[in-house]
Amino acid sequence: MRVGLFGGSFNPIHLGHLRAAEEDREALELDLVYFIPAAAPPHKPSGGLAPAEHRLAMVRAATRGNRYFMVSEAEVRRSGQSYTIDTIRYFLSTMRGQPDLHLIMGADQFAELATWKEAEELVRLSNLAVHARPPTDPDSTPTNYLATIAHFGYTRDQDYYVHSSGHTLSFIGTTFLPISATLIRRKIAARESVRYLVPDDVADYIQRHALYTSL
């Protein structure tokens, strides 16, 4: 089974997250995509982070109705920092058979991947799928990715890269939606509408629980 793992703070989840995941799923022919809210993201400050239970509930609301989208509590239930390598090991040890894991991330995350916990082991255990704006030249690789590609020893193979473990690195050109969780939180704090930036169920949840009312 080809499984996508899409982790993040989802503070809150928005249409940009959902559209990128859908396009990644199609491009990589994934059977399922698991959204995995982080309890304590190690690369982000905790200030302004809504409680994990609220972020988990919003992800559930946002993904409801898409049979390919699943939600995992793995990081919310695990104590301590939410390290991706621990999550990959969790899925490898708990899923039936031998799942073909594809770790989904944004371009900014990929650029700092070498700083992640046990990053070398991470790329040995899973495929990587990096979503970004479609390149102007489909045959070119953005220069800000080259250092990370070289660091982990990936080699080019047609339109993707291959690690010595046999796992792949793919760059998926996804529709650019200029939406960010930071923008959404600022709008809420300023008492401005966030309709059509987040799913309606998420907007209703935020209002009902008075989330992000102050920065």
C-alpha positions, 0 to 999 in steps of 0.5 A: 500500500502506498501511504502519504504521511502529512505532518504539521502543526495545522494551526489551523489546517486550511485549504492550502494544506488540503489542496496540496495533499490532494494533488500529491495523492494524485501525482504519487498514486497514493492509496491513503494520506494520513494527516498527522497533527504535531503535539509539540513541533520541534521547529516551531515556537509554542506561542500561539499554538492552539491545544493539540486536541483542538487542532486534531478536531479541526483536521478531522473536520477538514478531511471528513468526506474524502475517503483517501484522507485519514487522521492519525493521533500518533503525535498528539498521543505521544509525549514529548517533542513530535519528531518525524522519525518516531512517527515513521517508525510508528507507521512501519511497525503498526501498519499491516504488510510493508507500507510504501511510505511517502513523507509529504512536506513543503519546500521550506521543510525540505530545505532544513531537513538536515537539521531534523532528528535522525535525518539520515535514517529518515530518508533511508526509511521513507520516500519524500514528496516535496510540494511547491509551486510548479517550476518554470522549467520542468527539467530544472531543480530549484537551486535552494534544494540542491544543497539538501539533495547533495547532503543526503546523496540523492541521484537523479533518475528521470523526473525524480531522485533516488537514495542509496536505500532505494527510496525516492525524492519527488518534487510535486508542482502543486497549485499555489494558494497564498494562504498561511496559518499565520495569516488566518490567525491574524485575521481572526485576532483582528475580527476579520472573516476567514471564510474560504481560507479554511473549510466551513466546518473549521471556521465554525469550530474556531468561532465556537471555541474562540480560538486565535482571538488574540496574538 
